[in-house]
Every structure is written in C-alpha cells, then in structure tokens.
Amino acid sequence: MLETVLQIALIAVALAMLLSAWRLIVGPSKPDRILALDTLYINTIALLILLGLWLGSALYFEAALLIAVMGFVGTVALSKYLLRGDIME
C-alpha cells in the first residue's frame, strides 16, 4: 500500500514541478518568476523526501536540507535585488 501511495505522490510532485518550471519560463513578470522558482525548490524538496522514503536512504533527506537552505538564500537575494536593484549594501 505504501509503495502505491509513494508512486502516486511522486507523480503528483513531478507534475507540480513541470507546472512550476513552465511558470518560471513563461511568467509574465519578474515576481511571478521568483515565486515559481520558490515553488520549484519546495517541490524539489518534496520529491527528494519522497524518494528517500521510497528507496530507504537517508542521503536524500540531507540533500533536501541543503536545497532548502540554498533555496531560502536564493529567494531572499532575488527579492532584495528586485526591490532595490542590488543585493548587498
């Protein structure tokens, strides 16, 4: 039962990643693209956690943690750049 649920969840998250990538490429404005990038890294974290559960490996959880940290820093940096025009002052 768990195998079936994990496979369905993997397909759903992969579909969400495709839709986020589409919004990232086509997005009409810069804030839409930043939000799509934020959603894409959150979906990547979910995909890695599901893969870790499915394959039984703790390595995927560590990779998800690293992507979460890098995604947060990237989102903050892009938002500051969008608001001010520079990242560091």
C-alpha positions, 0 to 999 in steps of 0.5 A: 500500500505504501509503495502505491501511495509513494508512486502516486505522490511522486507523480503528483510532485513531478507534475507540480514541478513541470507546472512550476518550471513552465511558470518560471519560463513563461511568467509574465513578470519578474515576481511571478518568476521568483515565486515559481522558482520558490515553488520549484525548490519546495517541490524539489524538496518534496520529491527528494523526501519522497524518494528517500522514503521510497528507496530507504536512504537517508542521503536524500533527506540531507540533500533536501536540507541543503536545497532548502537552505540554498533555496531560502538564500536564493529567494531572499537575494532575488527579492532584495535585488528586485526591490532595490536593484542590488543585493548587498549594501 
